[in-house]
Amino acid sequence: MDKINGEIKRVIGSGGADHCDRIDFKLYDRTGAAGHSDGFYYWSNPSDSRNDVLYTGCRDVDDTDGREDRNPDRTVKKLPVIIGLCFVLGFIITISEPDLQVLAGQVPSVSNMTLILAVAVGVGIFLVAAVLRMLFSKPLSYMLLIFYPVVFILTFFVSKDFLAIAFDSGGVTTGPMTVPFIMALGIGFSAVRSDKYAETDSFGLVSLCSIGPVLAVLLLGIIYHPQGSSYSETVIPDAETSVALWKLFESGIPHYMKEIGGSLLPIILFFTFFQVVSLKLKKKTLIKILVGILYTYIGLVLFLTGVNVGFMPVGNYLGQVIAGLPYRWVIIPIGMLIGYFIVKAEPAVYVLMEQVEELTSGAIPGKAMGYSLSLGVAFSLGLAMIRVLTGISILWFLVPGYALALILTLFVPKIFTAIAFDSGGVASGPMTATFLLPFAQGACEAVGGNVVTDAFGVVAMVAMTPLITIQILGVVYQYQERKKDKEEMLAQPVKVLPLEAYGDADIIEL
């Protein structure tokens, strides 16, 4: 024990603490019971046992009298800073999300900036909630069981024109800008905790951040009553030659350069402030970050230009053509086929798959997760096309779907619950907002349906089904692990002791 204490003192001392008293090393579980190896690290000062606390940072000790400084725990002390910074980061990163800008441009009756700001506030608040959940190790399933019923209760007070848009906003928010940032943030906070459950709790940030926009837009629908909510049909650009096509791109690039510059400016200013105040990064590291920002700017400009000039009109046109065929039902299997393959083009999906496989040490294969996502998105596209053809309310699909997903959280391993709800937000990325939504809009226009109520919601459907398929994968995984453990137990040879090894009482019992 003295050797352990010496090593811990050395590590803590190297981490920046100038004075550390001798510390005893104990392990406590989450209930506070001693003697377990799967809980928080518990540090005690032998000179003053009354001040023993759960460790979340090294406590400085005054070596002049052997007593602790009376400063509060570091994590608790910094909670206001953590809350403020997480809200600001969630807010500014959401504003720069290209998927959200694409959705805002397609929503009638609500100005782009009004919708973007509402969604950004929702993400900021729920990013704070997600980080606090991780720091204090609160179960994700409990928070999901609280917030999702609140979401569906609010649907009774919102105009039907806002329902599908609200659920779509939760899906598009978690795109190529927010997902890498939020997941990296989760890994960083899990490293601070350094307990057995830290890696598991690092998942779930994306899922909670997907709830915030839905609640924000539903509340916006209650307090905001716009005039003229009609949807204007998409105009397909007419470009017969490559020169005419280039003219379309040439006219769009300056507009999106200005728009993306305004979106990235808050992030750049935020980073610059911390670089001057505290970060003090080396010149080489700083150059890498600046080059990355430049790449991001160029990529987003080209992305939005390509989406608005070419990609969205193509999706809309295909939807109109297929739905205009004599056999309209054919759009259902075609939509499912498109959904199966289009999820493979989502960049954020690969980020999630890689991190899941890395953090679980290959226990959850990325390939199996990819197949589960593809099947889920294919099924969701089939349901979305049924809505387009029939006009069924989206609540008839979302309520039972989310109910099943929440029930599964009670039976599957907790890590699969977190990954599943993260996957829902990740699957509904830029490809969904820029191609599948216009595809559904074009089909809805062809069949003469209400685009606002029937076509919108496809992003929400895509975000819902992975919650179920990934958790079913978790059930299968759990069954296989139990079967494997049972087989290994049966395969172990049974040691037969000689009769002389048993006492009289044992022989009588036998």
Secondary structure by P-SEA (a helix, b strand, c coil): caaaaaaaaaaaaaaccccccbbbbbbbccccccccccccbbbbcccccccccccccbbbbccccccccccccccccaaaaaaaaaaaaaaaaaaacaaaaaaaaacccccaaaaaaaaaaaaaaaaaaaaaaaaacccaaaaaaccaaaaaaacccccccaaaaaaaaaaaccccccaaaaaaaaaaaaaaaccccccccccaaaaaaaaaaaaaaaaaaaaccccccccccccccccccaaaaaaaaaaaaaaaaaaaaaaaaaaaaaaaaaaaccccccaaaaaaaaaaaaaaaaaaaaaaaaaaccaaaaaaaaaaaaaacccccaaaaaaaaaaaccccccaaaaaaaaaaaaaacccccaaaaaaaaaaaaaaaaaaaaaaaaccccccccaaaaaaaaaaacccccaaaaaaaaaaaaaaacccccccaaaaaaaaaaaacccccccccaaaaaaacccccaaaaaaaaaaaaaaaaaaaaaaacbbbbbccccccaaaaaac
